[in-house]
Amino acid sequence: MKRLWLLALVLACIVVPLGAYVRLSDAGLGCPDWPGCYGRLSPHHAADAIRAAQAVNPDGPVSLDKAWKEMVHRYLAATLGLVILITAVRAWWQRRGRAAATGLLLVVAVQGLLGMWTVTLLLKPAVVSAHLVGGMTVAALLAWGALSRTLPLQPVPATYRRAAWALVVMVALQILLGGWVSSNYAALACQGFPTCNGSWLPPDMRFDHAFHLVRDLGEGPDGTPLASANLVAIHWLHRVGALVVSLAVLGLLWTGWGDRCLRGRLVLLGLAWLLQVGLGIANVVLQLPLPVAVAHNAGALLLLSVAVLFAGRLVPVRVRQPLALWKVGRKAA
């Protein structure tokens, strides 16, 4: 079972960033049907249909290269789903971890539907963002299943444990905001760092249509093109979310550093946070190079997984005591 969990985790760590690569290289509609490619098993078998579509629209989303990118992602995602299905069947057979394996299988089923709708609904931002969050959720659950038992339980004050779980929620929401930025192509709407277009609070940003869920790509809810001011608002709010997450991470580091048993985990959490912040800044400064943008997606996966593992292995101290007394006790130790 452990080997199955690890295999699934490795596959998820490939599938999620690969999905970002497909999206960021404009290959999301390389095969505009699902699950095959123009009704065939592979782009090789559908090569004539792909060339015909490309001849009609040479600058469109369909090409043989993009079709292969899309289909390789689908093949690996299907393999991941199969491994998780085998894991669930084996968990039921061995009567061990049934709830976790079954819950993970249900999440993967929903993720598969979102993957289908991403293509059939022509990259609607709400569906694309939900698909990203779904992939991150699957990977984080796999990280928990594969690695959580390698970390001993660590007693901490209940307030500290709640703060750690609050960080998990913040990171998840920040990933959702990042997906919204990516799916609306707003990654370069704010130029410069740390200010956005030369201002801490851009006067031209508009929130009226920026976060309307039921709309097509690049359009407002009334069908008109989405204004650049809306894209600025989307990007700016993602930066605010990054600031909130950063403060939460620093707060956990500050209050927990005195506990020697927590330091190793806090170092890992801090490094994952620093990496993700650095990649986010590099995306803006370097004008969104594809390798950095994909790495930023992988960094989000790493930060979420580390945050889940960190919070999940904390248990509240049995004796109720104020946080100040806990600090005194850990320093004495």
C-alpha positions in Angstrom: 0.0 0.0 0.0 2.8 2.4 0.8 4.4 1.8 -2.5 1.1 2.4 -4.3 0.7 5.7 -2.4 4.2 6.8 -3.3 3.8 5.8 -7.0 0.6 7.8 -7.1 2.3 10.8 -5.4 5.1 10.8 -8.0 2.6 10.6 -10.8 0.6 13.5 -9.3 3.8 15.6 -9.0 4.3 15.1 -12.7 0.7 15.5 -13.8 -0.1 18.7 -12.0 2.8 20.8 -13.3 2.4 19.2 -16.7 -1.2 20.4 -16.8 0.2 23.9 -16.1 2.6 23.5 -18.9 -0.2 22.5 -21.3 -2.3 25.5 -20.3 0.6 28.0 -20.3 1.8 26.9 -23.7 -1.8 27.4 -25.1 -2.2 23.7 -25.8 -5.3 23.2 -23.7 -7.5 22.8 -26.8 -4.8 20.9 -28.8 -7.4 18.1 -29.0 -10.8 19.9 -28.8 -12.8 16.7 -27.9 -12.5 14.3 -25.0 -11.3 11.7 -24.1 -9.6 11.0 -27.4 -8.2 13.3 -30.1 -10.7 13.9 -32.9 -12.2 10.7 -31.9 -9.0 8.8 -32.2 -6.6 7.2 -29.7 -3.7 9.5 -30.3 -2.6 12.6 -32.3 -0.7 10.2 -34.6 -4.0 8.5 -35.6 -5.7 11.9 -35.9 -2.9 13.6 -37.8 -5.1 14.3 -40.9 -7.8 16.0 -38.9 -5.3 18.0 -37.0 -3.6 19.3 -40.1 -6.9 20.2 -41.7 -7.9 22.2 -38.6 -4.5 23.9 -38.6 -4.8 24.8 -42.3 -8.1 26.5 -41.6 -6.7 28.5 -38.6 -2.9 28.5 -38.7 -2.7 30.6 -35.5 -5.4 28.7 -33.6 -5.1 26.3 -30.7 -4.8 23.2 -32.8 -1.5 21.8 -34.0 0.2 18.4 -33.9 2.7 19.6 -31.3 -0.1 21.0 -29.0 -2.2 17.9 -29.5 0.7 15.7 -28.2 1.2 17.9 -25.2 -2.5 17.7 -24.4 -2.7 13.9 -24.9 0.4 13.1 -22.9 -1.2 15.0 -20.0 -4.3 12.9 -20.4 -2.5 9.6 -20.6 -0.5 10.3 -17.4 -3.7 11.6 -15.7 -5.5 8.4 -16.6 -2.6 6.4 -15.3 -2.7 8.3 -12.0 -6.5 7.6 -11.8 -5.9 3.9 -12.4 -3.2 3.7 -9.7 -5.6 5.4 -7.2 -8.4 3.0 -8.2 -6.1 0.0 -7.6 -5.1 1.6 -4.2 -8.8 2.0 -3.3 -9.6 -1.6 -4.3 -6.7 -2.9 -2.3 -7.6 -0.8 0.7 -11.1 -2.4 0.7 -9.6 -5.8 0.2 -7.2 -5.4 3.1 -9.7 -3.5 5.2 -7.1 -0.8 5.9 -7.5 2.9 5.1 -10.8 2.5 3.4 -12.2 5.9 4.1 -9.0 7.7 2.9 -8.7 5.7 -0.3 -12.4 6.0 -1.1 -12.4 9.7 -0.5 -9.4 10.2 -2.7 -11.0 8.1 -5.5 -14.1 10.3 -5.3 -11.9 13.5 -5.6 -10.2 12.0 -8.6 -13.5 11.2 -10.3 -14.6 14.8 -9.9 -11.2 15.9 -11.2 -11.7 13.8 -14.3 -15.0 15.5 -14.9 -13.4 18.9 -14.5 -10.7 17.8 -17.0 -13.4 16.9 -19.5 -15.3 20.2 -19.0 -12.1 22.2 -19.3 -12.0 21.0 -22.9 -15.7 20.7 -23.8 -16.6 24.1 -22.3 -13.7 25.8 -24.1 -11.5 26.8 -21.1 -14.0 28.6 -19.0 -12.0 30.3 -16.2 -14.2 28.9 -13.4 -13.7 25.3 -14.7 -10.0 25.7 -15.4 -9.4 27.2 -11.9 -11.4 24.4 -10.2 -9.4 21.8 -12.2 -6.2 23.3 -10.9 -7.4 23.3 -7.3 -8.6 19.7 -7.8 -5.2 18.6 -9.0 -3.5 20.3 -6.1 -6.0 18.6 -3.7 -5.3 15.2 -5.1 -1.5 15.7 -4.8 -1.8 17.0 -1.2 -3.9 14.1 -0.1 -1.4 11.7 -1.7 1.4 13.4 0.1 -0.5 13.0 3.3 -1.2 9.3 2.7 2.4 8.6 1.6 4.4 10.7 4.0 2.4 11.6 7.1 3.4 8.5 9.1 7.1 9.4 8.7 6.5 12.4 11.0 5.8 11.9 14.7 2.9 13.7 16.3 3.9 16.9 17.9 2.0 18.4 20.8 1.4 22.1 20.6 -1.1 24.6 22.1 -4.5 24.4 20.4 -4.2 28.0 19.2 -1.0 27.1 17.3 -2.6 24.1 15.7 -5.6 26.2 14.6 -3.2 28.7 13.1 -1.4 25.9 11.2 -4.7 24.7 9.7 -5.7 28.3 8.9 -2.5 28.5 6.9 -3.6 25.5 4.9 -6.9 27.2 4.1 -5.0 30.4 3.1 -2.7 28.5 0.8 -5.6 26.8 -0.9 -7.4 30.1 -1.4 -4.2 31.6 -2.8 -3.8 28.7 -5.2 -7.4 29.4 -6.4 -6.6 33.0 -6.9 -3.5 32.0 -8.8 -5.6 29.7 -11.0 -7.9 32.6 -11.7 -5.0 34.8 -12.7 -3.6 32.1 -15.0 -7.0 31.1 -16.5 -7.8 34.8 -17.3 -4.3 35.5 -18.6 -3.7 38.2 -16.1 -0.2 37.2 -15.0 1.3 40.3 -16.6 -1.5 42.8 -15.9 0.6 44.2 -13.1 4.0 45.4 -14.3 6.8 45.9 -11.8 7.4 44.7 -8.2 6.5 45.4 -5.5 4.2 48.0 -6.8 1.6 47.3 -9.5 2.0 49.5 -12.5 3.8 52.0 -10.4 1.3 52.2 -7.6 0.6 50.3 -4.4 -3.2 50.7 -5.1 -3.7 51.0 -8.9 -6.3 53.6 -9.5 -7.5 52.0 -12.7 -8.3 48.6 -11.4 -12.0 47.4 -11.4 -13.5 44.5 -9.6 -17.0 44.7 -11.1 -16.6 41.8 -13.6 -13.2 40.5 -12.5 -14.5 37.6 -10.4 -17.8 36.8 -12.1 -17.8 33.0 -12.4 -20.3 32.3 -15.2 -18.6 33.7 -18.2 -16.4 32.7 -21.1 -12.7 33.2 -21.4 -11.8 36.9 -22.0 -15.4 38.0 -21.7 -17.5 39.8 -19.0 -20.8 38.3 -18.0 -22.6 40.4 -20.7 -20.4 39.0 -23.4 -18.2 42.1 -23.9 -14.4 41.8 -23.7 -13.0 41.8 -20.2 -11.4 45.2 -19.5 -7.7 45.4 -18.7 -8.7 47.1 -15.5 -10.4 43.9 -14.4 -7.2 41.9 -15.1 -5.2 44.4 -13.0 -7.7 43.8 -10.1 -7.3 40.0 -10.5 -3.5 40.2 -10.4 -3.4 42.7 -7.6 -5.7 40.6 -5.3 -3.4 37.6 -5.9 -0.5 39.7 -4.6 -2.5 40.7 -1.6 -3.2 37.0 -1.0 0.6 36.3 -1.2 1.2 38.9 1.4 -1.4 37.4 3.8 0.1 33.9 3.3 3.6 35.3 3.9 2.5 36.9 7.2 0.8 33.6 8.3 4.0 31.6 7.6 6.2 34.2 9.4 3.8 34.1 12.3 4.1 30.3 12.6 7.9 30.5 12.3 8.2 33.2 15.0 5.9 31.6 17.5 7.1 28.0 17.0 10.9 28.4 16.5 11.6 28.0 20.2 10.4 24.5 20.1 13.3 22.4 19.0 11.1 19.5 17.9 9.3 21.9 15.4 12.4 23.5 13.9 13.0 21.0 11.2 9.4 21.1 10.0 9.4 24.9 10.2 12.6 25.1 8.1 10.9 23.0 5.4 7.8 25.2 5.6 9.9 28.4 5.4 12.0 27.1 2.4 8.8 26.1 0.5 7.4 29.5 1.1 10.6 31.3 0.1 10.8 29.3 -3.1 7.2 30.1 -4.0 7.6 33.8 -3.3 10.8 34.0 -5.3 9.2 32.2 -8.3 6.2 34.6 -8.2 8.4 37.6 -8.2 10.5 36.2 -11.0 7.4 35.6 -13.1 6.7 39.4 -13.0 10.3 40.7 -13.3 11.2 38.3 -16.1 7.9 38.7 -18.0 6.5 35.2 -17.4 9.0 32.8 -19.0 7.4 29.4 -19.4 9.8 27.4 -17.2 9.4 29.8 -14.3 5.6 29.9 -14.7 5.5 26.1 -14.6 7.9 26.0 -11.6 5.6 28.5 -9.8 2.7 26.0 -10.2 4.9 23.2 -8.8 6.0 25.5 -6.0 2.3 26.0 -5.0 1.9 22.2 -4.9 5.0 21.9 -2.7 3.8 24.6 -0.3 0.3 23.2 0.0 1.6 19.7 0.7 4.2 20.9 3.2 1.5 23.0 5.0 -0.9 20.0 5.1 1.8 17.7 6.5 2.8 20.3 9.0 -0.7 21.0 10.3 -1.8 17.4 10.2 0.8 16.1 12.5 0.2 18.6 15.3 -1.9 17.6 18.3 -3.2 20.0 21.0 -1.5 19.6 24.4 -3.6 17.7 26.9 -3.0 20.1 29.8 -4.7 23.4 29.1 -2.2 26.2 29.5 -1.7 29.7 28.0 0.6 30.1 25.0 3.1 32.1 27.2 3.5 29.1 29.6 4.1 26.8 26.6 6.9 29.1 25.4 8.5 29.1 28.9 8.3 25.3 29.0 9.8 24.7 25.6 12.7 27.1 26.3 13.5 25.3 29.5 13.6 22.0 27.5 
